[in-house]
Amino acid sequence: MNSYKQICPPYCGCIEEECYANWDADSDGTVTCSNCGKDYYSMPQYSFEGWQVEKICGDCREKESECFCEEEAE
């Protein structure tokens, strides 16, 4: 079951507040419901949106969007 909110569906049906939701895709997915206190599985699902591609500055080695070398030279 996919949902846009973290819900305790197997037990009480409580919708978790975002501060209690499991946002860690590297976890084992086991969470404890803040309402009924029972454990259930909830794993965030993320979709791939593409790559951010930028040049790297030859002087400071930062991404072009974070480089301020040209501004300092002025």
C-alpha positions in Angstrom: 0.0 0.0 0.0 1.4 3.4 -1.0 0.3 6.6 0.7 1.4 10.2 0.8 1.1 10.2 4.6 2.5 7.8 7.0 -0.4 5.9 8.5 -0.6 3.1 11.1 -2.9 1.0 8.9 -2.5 -2.4 10.5 -3.6 -1.2 13.9 -5.2 2.1 14.8 -5.2 4.0 11.4 -3.5 7.1 13.0 -1.9 9.5 10.6 1.6 10.3 11.9 2.8 13.9 12.2 5.7 14.6 9.9 8.1 14.8 12.9 7.3 11.2 13.9 7.3 9.8 10.3 10.1 7.6 9.1 12.0 9.6 6.4 15.2 7.4 6.5 15.3 5.1 3.4 18.4 3.4 4.9 16.5 2.2 8.0 14.9 -1.2 8.4 11.5 0.5 8.1 10.2 -0.5 11.6 8.5 2.4 13.3 6.4 2.7 16.5 3.0 4.4 16.2 2.9 7.6 18.3 -0.8 6.8 19.1 -1.1 3.1 19.9 2.6 2.3 20.5 2.6 -0.8 18.3 5.4 -1.4 15.7 4.7 -1.6 12.0 6.6 -1.3 8.7 6.8 2.0 6.9 9.4 2.9 4.3 9.7 6.2 2.4 9.5 5.8 -1.4 11.4 8.3 -3.5 11.3 8.7 -7.3 14.3 9.6 -9.4 14.1 13.1 -10.9 17.4 13.2 -12.8 20.9 14.6 -12.4 22.1 18.1 -11.5 25.1 18.7 -13.7 27.5 21.6 -13.3 31.1 22.6 -14.1 33.7 22.5 -11.3 35.8 25.6 -10.9 39.5 24.9 -11.7 40.7 27.2 -9.0 38.6 26.5 -5.9 37.1 23.1 -7.0 33.6 24.2 -6.0 30.5 23.7 -8.1 30.0 26.6 -10.5 26.8 27.7 -8.7 28.8 27.9 -5.4 32.0 29.4 -6.8 32.8 33.1 -6.0 36.3 33.2 -7.6 35.2 35.6 -10.4 33.5 38.0 -7.9 36.6 38.2 -5.8 38.8 39.0 -8.8 36.7 42.1 -9.7 
